[in-house]
Amino acid sequence: MTAAAEQTLSVVVERELPHPPEKIWRALTQPQLIEEWLMKNAFKPTVGHAFSLSADWGTVECKVRTVEPNRTLSYSWDAAPLESIVTWTLTPTASGTMLRMEQTGFRHDQPMFYGGAKMGWPKFIDRLEDVLARLD
């Protein structure tokens, strides 16, 4: 197998949000808030914690990999045969926070997963923004 064949694709969504990192962190790590913008879950911000995300179309198996409160969160995102990593990065700005979501690990022979993520993540983040607008 060539090196080019082993390379994977990533989906990146970046948005500057008018909220402090602490508020966004709550929406990324509290199960009842995650359910409002993403899917049903049993998330805990603990490295090694395994959890599932479930929707009407199926289930995603996940495991927490990185937790740096108010800064970085990553977890595996496995929906067989897709094995990927989702990483959230929060960077304070003058007017709020730059939110960066990156999902890595899409193989070139998985165009449906890649296309679905490219279409889906901006919609999930729109819903995340709606949740943040309602939070105190």
DSSP file with accessible surface (Angstrom, degrees, kcal/mol):
  #  RESIDUE AA STRUCTURE BP1 BP2  ACC     N-H-->O    O-->H-N    N-H-->O    O-->H-N    TCO  KAPPA ALPHA  PHI   PSI    X-CA   Y-CA   Z-CA
    1    1 A M              0   0  181      0, 0.0     2,-0.1     0, 0.0     5,-0.0   0.000 360.0 360.0 360.0 135.8    0.0    0.0    0.0
    2    2 A T     >  -     0   0   93      1,-0.1     4,-1.0     0, 0.0     3,-0.2  -0.407 360.0-113.9 -81.4 161.6    1.4    3.4   -0.9
    3    3 A A  H >> S+     0   0   74      1,-0.2     4,-0.8     2,-0.2     3,-0.7   0.890 117.5  57.0 -60.7 -37.5    1.6    6.3    1.6
    4    4 A A  H >4 S+     0   0   61      1,-0.3     3,-0.7     2,-0.2    -1,-0.2   0.884 103.0  53.7 -62.8 -36.7   -1.0    8.2   -0.5
    5    5 A A  H 34 S+     0   0   58      1,-0.2   103,-0.3    -3,-0.2    -1,-0.3   0.759 106.9  52.8 -69.5 -23.9   -3.5    5.4   -0.1
    6    6 A E  H << S+     0   0  119     -4,-1.0    -1,-0.2    -3,-0.7    -2,-0.2   0.625  85.2 106.0 -86.0 -15.1   -3.0    5.5    3.7
    7    7 A Q    <<  -     0   0  125     -4,-0.8   101,-0.5    -3,-0.7     2,-0.3  -0.357  58.0-151.5 -66.3 147.5   -3.8    9.2    4.0
    8    8 A T        -     0   0   70     99,-0.1     2,-0.3   100,-0.1    99,-0.2  -0.763   8.7-118.9-118.0 165.5   -7.1   10.1    5.4
    9    9 A L  E     -A  106   0A  50     97,-3.4    97,-2.1    -2,-0.3    96,-0.9  -0.673  22.1-153.3-100.0 157.5   -9.5   13.1    5.0
   10   10 A S  E     -A  104   0A  43     -2,-0.3     2,-0.5    94,-0.2    94,-0.2  -0.941   8.8-145.4-129.0 151.5  -10.6   15.5    7.7
   11   11 A V  E     -A  103   0A   7     92,-2.4    92,-2.7    -2,-0.3     2,-0.4  -0.979  22.0-173.5-112.8 127.5  -13.7   17.7    8.2
   12   12 A V  E     -A  102   0A  63     -2,-0.5     2,-0.4    90,-0.2    90,-0.2  -0.986  10.1-178.3-125.2 132.4  -13.0   21.0    9.9
   13   13 A V  E     -A  101   0A  17     88,-2.5    88,-2.8    -2,-0.4     2,-0.4  -0.998   7.0-175.4-127.4 125.9  -15.6   23.5   11.0
   14   14 A E  E     +A  100   0A 114     -2,-0.4     2,-0.3    86,-0.2    86,-0.2  -0.984   7.2 168.1-122.6 135.0  -14.5   26.8   12.6
   15   15 A R  E     -A   99   0A  54     84,-2.5    84,-3.5    -2,-0.4     2,-0.6  -0.993  31.1-136.0-143.9 138.4  -16.8   29.4   14.1
   16   16 A E  E     -A   98   0A  95     -2,-0.3    82,-0.3    82,-0.2    -2,-0.0  -0.838  30.8-165.7 -91.0 123.8  -16.2   32.4   16.3
   17   17 A L  E     -A   97   0A   1     80,-3.4    80,-2.7    -2,-0.6     2,-1.4  -0.898  27.3-128.1-114.2 144.1  -18.9   32.4   18.9
   18   18 A P  S    S+     0   0   94      0, 0.0    78,-0.2     0, 0.0    80,-0.1  -0.202  80.6  92.5 -84.2  45.9  -19.9   35.3   21.2
   19   19 A H  S    S-     0   0   27     -2,-1.4    -2,-0.2    78,-0.2    76,-0.0  -0.983  80.6-104.7-136.5 149.7  -19.6   33.2   24.3
   20   20 A P    >>  -     0   0   67      0, 0.0     4,-1.7     0, 0.0     3,-0.9  -0.351  35.9-111.2 -70.1 155.0  -16.8   32.5   26.8
   21   21 A P  H 3> S+     0   0   13      0, 0.0     4,-3.1     0, 0.0     5,-0.2   0.858 115.8  61.6 -53.4 -37.3  -15.0   29.1   26.5
   22   22 A E  H 3> S+     0   0  103      1,-0.2     4,-1.6     2,-0.2    48,-0.1   0.871 104.6  47.2 -60.2 -38.2  -16.5   28.0   29.9
   23   23 A K  H <> S+     0   0   35     -3,-0.9     4,-1.5     2,-0.2    -1,-0.2   0.924 113.6  46.6 -70.5 -42.9  -20.0   28.3   28.5
   24   24 A I  H  X S+     0   0    0     -4,-1.7     4,-1.6     1,-0.2    -2,-0.2   0.917 107.9  58.0 -65.1 -39.6  -19.2   26.4   25.3
   25   25 A W  H  X S+     0   0   25     -4,-3.1     4,-1.3     1,-0.2     3,-0.3   0.907 102.6  54.2 -57.1 -42.4  -17.4   23.7   27.4
   26   26 A R  H >X S+     0   0   86     -4,-1.6     4,-2.1     1,-0.2     3,-0.7   0.930 108.7  48.2 -57.5 -45.4  -20.6   23.1   29.3
   27   27 A A  H 3< S+     0   0    0     -4,-1.5    -1,-0.2     1,-0.2    -2,-0.2   0.773 113.6  48.2 -68.9 -23.9  -22.5   22.5   26.1
   28   28 A L  H 3< S+     0   0    3     -4,-1.6    -1,-0.2    -3,-0.3    -2,-0.2   0.630 123.2  29.8 -86.1 -16.9  -19.8   20.1   24.9
   29   29 A T  H << S+     0   0   11     -4,-1.3    -2,-0.2    -3,-0.7    -3,-0.2   0.527  92.6  89.3-126.2  -8.6  -19.6   18.1   28.1
   30   30 A Q    >X  -     0   0   63     -4,-2.1     4,-2.8    -5,-0.2     3,-0.9  -0.853  67.2-142.7 -96.9 119.8  -22.9   18.0   29.9
   31   31 A P  H 3> S+     0   0   46      0, 0.0     4,-2.4     0, 0.0     5,-0.2   0.841  98.3  51.2 -50.7 -43.1  -25.0   15.0   28.6
   32   32 A Q  H 3> S+     0   0  114      1,-0.2     4,-0.9     2,-0.2    -5,-0.1   0.866 114.7  44.2 -67.8 -30.9  -28.4   16.8   28.7
   33   33 A L  H <> S+     0   0   11     -3,-0.9     4,-1.2    -7,-0.2     3,-0.4   0.907 110.5  54.0 -76.9 -40.8  -26.9   19.7   26.7
   34   34 A I  H >X S+     0   0    6     -4,-2.8     4,-3.4     1,-0.2     3,-0.6   0.916 105.5  55.6 -57.4 -40.3  -25.1   17.4   24.2
   35   35 A E  H 3< S+     0   0   96     -4,-2.4    -1,-0.2    -5,-0.3    -2,-0.2   0.857 101.7  57.9 -62.5 -33.2  -28.4   15.7   23.6
   36   36 A E  H 3< S+     0   0   89     -4,-0.9    -1,-0.2    -3,-0.4    -2,-0.2   0.835 123.5  19.5 -67.0 -33.4  -30.0   19.0   22.6
   37   37 A W  H << S+     0   0    2     -4,-1.2    91,-0.2    -3,-0.6    90,-0.2   0.670 138.1  14.4-112.6 -18.5  -27.6   19.7   19.8
   38   38 A L  S  < S-     0   0    5     -4,-3.4     2,-0.3    -5,-0.2    -3,-0.2   0.636 105.4 -55.3-120.0 -84.2  -26.0   16.4   18.9
   39   39 A M        -     0   0    8     -5,-0.4    -1,-0.2    16,-0.1    16,-0.2  -0.974  58.5 -69.4-157.9 167.8  -27.5   13.0   20.1
   40   40 A K  E     +B   54   0A 124     14,-1.5    14,-2.2    -2,-0.3     2,-0.3  -0.369  66.6 156.4 -60.7 145.8  -28.6   11.0   23.1
   41   41 A N  E     -B   53   0A  28     12,-0.2    12,-0.2   -10,-0.1    -6,-0.1  -0.967  54.1-136.3-163.5 169.3  -25.5   10.0   25.1
   42   42 A A        +     0   0   63     10,-0.6     2,-0.1    -2,-0.3    11,-0.1  -0.399  48.2 168.9-129.9  50.2  -24.0    9.0   28.4
   43   43 A F        +     0   0    4      9,-0.1    -2,-0.1     8,-0.1     7,-0.1  -0.360  16.2 179.0 -70.1 142.9  -20.9   11.3   28.1
   44   44 A K        -     0   0  122      2,-0.2     2,-2.7     5,-0.1     5,-0.2  -0.977  34.6-126.2-138.0 132.5  -18.5   12.0   31.0
   45   45 A P  S    S+     0   0   58      0, 0.0     2,-0.4     0, 0.0   -16,-0.0  -0.332  71.0 120.6 -77.2  62.7  -15.5   14.3   30.5
   46   46 A T  S >  S-     0   0   82     -2,-2.7     3,-2.4     3,-0.1    18,-0.3  -0.993  70.8-112.4-129.5 123.9  -13.1   11.6   31.8
   47   47 A V  T 3  S+     0   0   93     -2,-0.4    18,-0.2     1,-0.3     3,-0.1  -0.304 105.0  21.4 -56.8 131.1  -10.3   10.2   29.7
   48   48 A G  T 3  S+     0   0   42     16,-2.7     2,-0.3     1,-0.3    -1,-0.3   0.226  86.2 140.3  94.2 -12.5  -11.0    6.6   28.9
   49   49 A H    <   -     0   0   42     -3,-2.4    15,-2.5    -5,-0.2     2,-0.4  -0.474  41.6-148.8 -67.6 125.1  -14.7    6.9   29.4
   50   50 A A  E     + C   0  63A  62     -2,-0.3     2,-0.3    13,-0.2    13,-0.2  -0.792  27.1 159.4 -95.3 137.9  -16.6    4.9   26.8
   51   51 A F  E     - C   0  62A  11     11,-2.3    11,-3.0    -2,-0.4     2,-0.4  -0.962  30.6-127.2-150.5 164.7  -20.0    6.1   25.7
   52   52 A S  E     - C   0  61A  43     -2,-0.3   -10,-0.6     9,-0.2     2,-0.5  -0.905   6.5-151.7-115.8 147.2  -22.5    5.8   22.8
   53   53 A L  E     -BC  41  60A   1      7,-2.6     7,-2.9    -2,-0.4     2,-0.4  -0.974  23.7-167.1-109.9 130.1  -24.2    8.5   20.8
   54   54 A S  E     +BC  40  59A  43    -14,-2.2   -14,-1.5    -2,-0.5     2,-0.3  -0.969  16.5 160.0-128.7 140.3  -27.5    7.4   19.4
   55   55 A A  E >   - C   0  58A  33      3,-2.8     3,-1.5    -2,-0.4   -16,-0.1  -0.846  57.5 -89.1-139.2 175.9  -29.9    8.8   16.9
   56   56 A D  T 3  S+     0   0  162      1,-0.3     3,-0.1    -2,-0.3    -2,-0.0   0.793 125.7  54.1 -63.9 -23.8  -32.7    7.4   14.8
   57   57 A W  T 3  S-     0   0  147      1,-0.2     2,-0.3     0, 0.0    -1,-0.3   0.544 122.6 -77.4 -87.7  -7.5  -30.2    6.4   12.0
   58   58 A G  E <   -C   55   0A  26     -3,-1.5    -3,-2.8     2,-0.0     2,-0.4  -0.951  51.8 -59.9 147.7-164.7  -28.0    4.4   14.4
   59   59 A T  E     -C   54   0A  73     -2,-0.3     2,-0.5    -5,-0.2    -5,-0.2  -0.926  24.8-154.3-126.8 143.9  -25.3    4.5   17.1
   60   60 A V  E     -C   53   0A   0     -7,-2.9    -7,-2.6    -2,-0.4     2,-0.5  -0.977  15.8-143.5-115.6 127.8  -21.8    5.8   17.3
   61   61 A E  E     +CD  52  78A 104     17,-2.9    17,-3.0    -2,-0.5     2,-0.3  -0.812  28.1 178.7 -92.2 132.0  -19.4    4.2   19.8
   62   62 A C  E     -C   51   0A   6    -11,-3.0   -11,-2.3    -2,-0.5     2,-0.3  -0.904  22.5-165.5-133.9 157.7  -17.0    6.7   21.4
   63   63 A K  E     -C   50   0A 109     13,-0.5    13,-2.6    -2,-0.3   -13,-0.2  -0.972  31.1-116.5-144.1 131.2  -14.2    6.8   23.9
   64   64 A V  E     +E   75   0A   2    -15,-2.5   -16,-2.7    -2,-0.3    11,-0.3  -0.459  36.1 169.0 -69.0 130.7  -12.9   10.0   25.5
   65   65 A R  E     +     0   0A 139      9,-2.8     2,-0.4     1,-0.3    10,-0.2   0.732  61.1  22.4-110.6 -39.2   -9.2   10.6   24.6
   66   66 A T  E     +E   74   0A  48      8,-1.7     8,-2.1   -20,-0.1     2,-0.4  -0.999  52.8 178.4-139.0 133.6   -8.4   14.2   25.7
   67   67 A V  E     +E   73   0A  37     -2,-0.4     6,-0.2     6,-0.2   -20,-0.1  -0.928  12.7 158.2-136.4 109.2   -9.9   16.5   28.3
   68   68 A E  E >>  -E   72   0A  72      4,-3.0     3,-2.6    -2,-0.4     4,-2.1  -0.892  49.0-119.3-124.4  95.3   -8.4   19.9   29.0
   69   69 A P  T 34 S-     0   0   84      0, 0.0   -47,-0.1     0, 0.0     4,-0.1  -0.044  89.6  -1.2 -46.0 132.7  -11.3   21.9   30.6
   70   70 A N  T 34 S+     0   0   47    -49,-0.2     3,-0.1     1,-0.1   -46,-0.1   0.512 135.3  56.1  66.0  10.0  -12.4   25.0   28.6
   71   71 A R  T <4 S+     0   0  150     -3,-2.6    19,-3.2     1,-0.3     2,-0.4   0.636 105.5   8.1-130.8 -58.1   -9.6   24.2   26.0
   72   72 A T  E  <  +EF  68  89A  25     -4,-2.1    -4,-3.0    17,-0.2     2,-0.4  -0.999  46.9 172.9-142.9 137.5   -9.6   20.8   24.2
   73   73 A L  E     +EF  67  88A   0     15,-2.2    15,-3.7    -2,-0.4     2,-0.3  -0.993  10.2 172.5-139.8 131.3  -11.8   17.8   24.1
   74   74 A S  E     +EF  66  87A   4     -8,-2.1    -9,-2.8    -2,-0.4    -8,-1.7  -0.995   2.7 169.7-140.1 150.1  -11.4   14.7   21.9
   75   75 A Y  E     -EF  64  86A   8     11,-2.2    11,-3.0    -2,-0.3   -11,-0.2  -0.987  37.7-101.4-151.3 152.5  -13.0   11.4   21.5
   76   76 A S  E     - F   0  85A  17    -13,-2.6   -13,-0.5    -2,-0.3     2,-0.4  -0.418  27.8-157.5 -69.4 153.5  -13.1    8.5   19.1
   77   77 A W  E     + F   0  84A  20      7,-3.0     7,-1.6   -15,-0.2     2,-0.6  -0.871  16.5 177.1-137.5  93.7  -16.1    8.3   16.8
   78   78 A D  E     +DF  61  83A  55    -17,-3.0   -17,-2.9    -2,-0.4     2,-0.4  -0.923  16.5 159.6-112.8 113.9  -16.6    4.8   15.6
   79   79 A A  E >   - F   0  82A  16      3,-1.6     3,-2.4    -2,-0.6   -19,-0.1  -0.848  63.0 -80.1-128.1  87.4  -19.5    3.9   13.3
   80   80 A A  T 3  S+     0   0   98     -2,-0.4     3,-0.1     1,-0.4    -2,-0.0   0.027 118.4  14.8 -39.1 130.7  -18.4    0.7   11.7
   81   81 A P  T 3  S+     0   0   75      0, 0.0    -1,-0.4     0, 0.0     2,-0.3  -0.981 115.5  82.7 -91.3   7.6  -16.5    0.7    9.4
   82   82 A L  E <   -F   79   0A   4     -3,-2.4    -3,-1.6    24,-0.0     2,-0.5  -0.556  51.1-178.4 -74.2 128.7  -15.6    4.3   10.1
   83   83 A E  E     +F   78   0A 146     22,-0.4     2,-0.3    -2,-0.3    -5,-0.2  -0.970  24.0 146.7-124.5 111.2  -13.0    4.8   12.8
   84   84 A S  E     -F   77   0A   3     -7,-1.6    -7,-3.0    -2,-0.5     2,-0.4  -0.823  41.4-124.8-139.2 175.8  -12.3    8.5   13.4
   85   85 A I  E     -FG  76 104A  35     19,-2.1    19,-2.5    -9,-0.3     2,-0.5  -0.994  13.0-155.8-128.0 132.6  -11.5   11.1   16.0
   86   86 A V  E     -FG  75 103A   0    -11,-3.0   -11,-2.2    -2,-0.4     2,-0.4  -0.944  14.7-173.4-107.5 127.7  -13.4   14.2   16.9
   87   87 A T  E     -FG  74 102A  36     15,-2.7    15,-2.4    -2,-0.5     2,-0.5  -0.990   8.8-163.3-125.8 128.3  -11.4   17.1   18.4
   88   88 A W  E     -FG  73 101A   1    -15,-3.7   -15,-2.2    -2,-0.4     2,-0.4  -0.927   7.7-171.2-107.1 131.3  -12.9   20.3   19.8
   89   89 A T  E     -FG  72 100A  41     11,-2.6    11,-2.3    -2,-0.5     2,-0.5  -0.992   5.5-162.3-126.0 129.0  -10.6   23.2   20.4
   90   90 A L  E     - G   0  99A   7    -19,-3.2     9,-0.2    -2,-0.4    -2,-0.0  -0.954   9.3-179.4-112.9 122.1  -11.7   26.4   22.2
   91   91 A T  E     - G   0  98A  73      7,-2.2     7,-3.4    -2,-0.5   -20,-0.1  -0.977  27.2-125.1-124.4 117.6   -9.5   29.5   21.8
   92   92 A P  E     - G   0  97A  93      0, 0.0     5,-0.3     0, 0.0     2,-0.3  -0.303  31.7-175.5 -60.3 141.6  -10.5   32.7   23.6
   93   93 A T  E >   - G   0  96A  44      3,-2.7     3,-0.8     1,-0.0   -77,-0.0  -0.803  42.9 -95.3-127.7 174.5  -10.9   35.8   21.4
   94   94 A A  T 3  S+     0   0  119     -2,-0.3     3,-0.0     1,-0.2    -1,-0.0   0.840 125.7  32.1 -60.1 -31.9  -11.6   39.5   22.0
   95   95 A S  T 3  S-     0   0   80    -76,-0.0     2,-0.3   -78,-0.0    -1,-0.2   0.319 133.4 -61.5-111.7   7.6  -15.3   38.9   21.5
   96   96 A G  E <  S- G   0  93A  13     -3,-0.8    -3,-2.7   -78,-0.2     2,-0.3  -0.867  82.3 -29.7 157.3-116.5  -15.8   35.4   22.7
   97   97 A T  E     -AG  17  92A   0    -80,-2.7   -80,-3.4    -2,-0.3     2,-0.7  -1.000  35.7-135.0-145.5 136.8  -14.3   32.0   21.5
   98   98 A M  E     -AG  16  91A  57     -7,-3.4    -7,-2.2    -2,-0.3     2,-0.5  -0.843  29.4-158.5 -87.6 117.4  -13.0   30.5   18.3
   99   99 A L  E     -AG  15  90A   1    -84,-3.5   -84,-2.5    -2,-0.7     2,-0.5  -0.882  10.0-173.9 -99.9 127.4  -14.6   27.0   18.2
  100  100 A R  E     -AG  14  89A  77    -11,-2.3   -11,-2.6    -2,-0.5     2,-0.5  -0.990   5.2-174.1-125.2 125.1  -12.8   24.5   16.0
  101  101 A M  E     +AG  13  88A   0    -88,-2.8   -88,-2.5    -2,-0.5     2,-0.4  -0.980   6.6 179.8-115.2 127.5  -14.2   21.0   15.4
  102  102 A E  E     -AG  12  87A  49    -15,-2.4   -15,-2.7    -2,-0.5     2,-0.5  -0.995  11.9-168.7-129.9 127.5  -12.1   18.6   13.5
  103  103 A Q  E     -AG  11  86A   3    -92,-2.7   -92,-2.4    -2,-0.4     2,-0.3  -0.975  18.5-176.0-112.9 117.8  -13.1   15.0   12.6
  104  104 A T  E     +AG  10  85A  40    -19,-2.5   -19,-2.1    -2,-0.5   -94,-0.2  -0.787  45.9  61.6-111.9 156.1  -10.1   13.0   11.2
  105  105 A G  E     +     0   0A  15    -96,-0.9     2,-0.6    -2,-0.3   -22,-0.4   0.547  50.7 149.5 112.1  10.8   -9.8    9.5    9.9
  106  106 A F  E     -A    9   0A   0    -97,-2.1   -97,-3.4    -3,-0.2    -1,-0.3  -0.660  37.7-142.6 -77.3 120.8  -12.0    9.3    6.8
  107  107 A R    >   -     0   0  104     -2,-0.6     3,-2.0   -99,-0.2     7,-0.2  -0.469  21.0-115.0 -78.1 156.5  -10.5    6.9    4.3
  108  108 A H  T 3  S+     0   0  105   -101,-0.5    -1,-0.1  -103,-0.3  -100,-0.1   0.743 116.4  59.7 -64.0 -21.7  -10.7    7.6    0.6
  109  109 A D  T 3  S+     0   0  111      1,-0.2    -1,-0.3     2,-0.1     3,-0.1   0.210  93.1  71.8 -91.2  17.5  -13.0    4.6    0.2
  110  110 A Q    <>  +     0   0    8     -3,-2.0     4,-2.2     1,-0.1     3,-0.3  -0.318  50.2 145.9-123.9  52.0  -15.5    6.1    2.6
  111  111 A P  H  > S+     0   0   94      0, 0.0     4,-2.9     0, 0.0     5,-0.3   0.826  70.9  57.5 -63.2 -28.7  -17.1    9.0    0.6
  112  112 A M  H  > S+     0   0  171      2,-0.2     4,-2.4     1,-0.2     5,-0.2   0.929 109.3  44.2 -67.4 -42.5  -20.5    8.5    2.2
  113  113 A F  H  > S+     0   0   69     -3,-0.3     4,-2.4     2,-0.2     5,-0.2   0.931 116.2  47.2 -64.7 -45.4  -19.1    9.0    5.7
  114  114 A Y  H  X S+     0   0   56     -4,-2.2     4,-2.6     2,-0.2    -2,-0.2   0.945 114.4  46.1 -62.2 -46.8  -17.0   12.0    4.6
  115  115 A G  H  X S+     0   0   31     -4,-2.9     4,-1.9    -5,-0.2     5,-0.2   0.904 111.9  52.1 -63.3 -40.1  -19.9   13.6    2.7
  116  116 A G  H  X S+     0   0   43     -4,-2.4     4,-3.1    -5,-0.3    -1,-0.2   0.916 111.3  46.6 -62.8 -41.7  -22.2   13.0    5.6
  117  117 A A  H  X S+     0   0   11     -4,-2.4     4,-2.4     2,-0.2    -2,-0.2   0.910 109.4  54.0 -67.4 -41.0  -19.8   14.6    8.1
  118  118 A K  H  < S+     0   0  117     -4,-2.6    -1,-0.2     1,-0.2    -2,-0.2   0.869 118.9  35.4 -62.5 -34.9  -19.2   17.6    5.8
  119  119 A M  H  X S+     0   0  126     -4,-1.9     4,-0.8    -5,-0.2    -2,-0.2   0.853 120.6  47.9 -82.7 -37.4  -23.0   18.2    5.6
  120  120 A G  H  X S+     0   0   19     -4,-3.1     4,-2.5    -5,-0.2     3,-0.3   0.899  99.9  59.5 -76.4 -44.0  -23.8   17.2    9.2
  121  121 A W  H  X S+     0   0    4     -4,-2.4     4,-2.8     1,-0.2     5,-0.3   0.905 102.2  52.5 -60.6 -43.3  -21.3   19.0   11.4
  122  122 A P  H  > S+     0   0   42      0, 0.0     4,-2.1     0, 0.0    -1,-0.2   0.912 112.2  48.1 -58.7 -34.7  -22.3   22.5   10.3
  123  123 A K  H  X S+     0   0  122     -4,-0.8     4,-2.1    -3,-0.3    -2,-0.2   0.910 110.9  49.7 -70.0 -42.4  -25.9   21.7   11.2
  124  124 A F  H  X S+     0   0   32     -4,-2.5     4,-2.4     1,-0.2    -1,-0.2   0.918 111.8  49.0 -60.3 -41.8  -24.9   20.2   14.5
  125  125 A I  H  X S+     0   0    1     -4,-2.8     4,-2.5     2,-0.2    -2,-0.2   0.870 106.2  56.1 -71.7 -31.1  -22.9   23.4   15.3
  126  126 A D  H  X S+     0   0   76     -4,-2.1     4,-1.7    -5,-0.3    -1,-0.2   0.934 110.5  45.7 -58.6 -44.6  -25.9   25.6   14.2
  127  127 A R  H  X S+     0   0  109     -4,-2.1     4,-2.2     2,-0.2    -2,-0.2   0.878 108.8  55.5 -68.0 -36.1  -27.9   23.7   16.9
  128  128 A L  H  X S+     0   0    0     -4,-2.4     4,-2.8   -91,-0.2    -1,-0.2   0.925 106.0  51.9 -59.0 -43.7  -25.0   24.1   19.4
  129  129 A E  H  X S+     0   0   60     -4,-2.5     4,-2.2     1,-0.2    -1,-0.2   0.897 107.7  52.0 -61.0 -38.8  -25.2   27.8   18.8
  130  130 A D  H  X S+     0   0   96     -4,-1.7     4,-1.0     2,-0.2    -1,-0.2   0.912 110.3  48.2 -63.0 -43.3  -29.0   27.7   19.5
  131  131 A V  H >X S+     0   0    4     -4,-2.2     4,-1.1     1,-0.2     3,-0.8   0.939 111.1  50.7 -61.8 -45.6  -28.3   25.9   22.8
  132  132 A L  H >< S+     0   0    0     -4,-2.8     3,-0.5     1,-0.2    -2,-0.2   0.886 104.4  57.7 -61.2 -37.5  -25.6   28.4   23.8
  133  133 A A  H 3< S+     0   0   74     -4,-2.2    -1,-0.2     1,-0.2    -2,-0.2   0.804 109.8  45.3 -64.1 -27.0  -28.0   31.3   23.1
  134  134 A R  H << S+     0   0  153     -4,-1.0    -1,-0.2    -3,-0.8    -2,-0.2   0.629  94.8  95.4 -89.5 -18.5  -30.4   29.9   25.6
  135  135 A L    <<        0   0   27     -4,-1.1  -112,-0.0    -3,-0.5  -108,-0.0  -0.506 360.0 360.0 -75.2 146.0  -27.8   29.1   28.3
  136  136 A D              0   0  175     -2,-0.2    -1,-0.1  -113,-0.0    -2,-0.1  -0.581 360.0 360.0 -81.3 360.0  -27.2   31.5   31.2
